[in-house]
């Protein structure tokens, strides 16, 4: 089972490594922070606890902020 990951200018096919694999698991594996990334699953905004399913398209969008 696999999904498509879109992040910055990358588009890659990734395997789902375990059952109950969430977007938060993916964010942590990539070394990112859930506080600086917005997640989309198949074009819809979702929370980090959302499960990644076979053939999903997951897009991670880096939030730019500052003071």
Secondary structure, DSSP 8 states (H G I E B T S, - for coil): -EEEEEETTEEEEEE--STT-BHHHHHHHTT--TTSEEEEETTEEE-TT-B--TT-EEEEEE-----
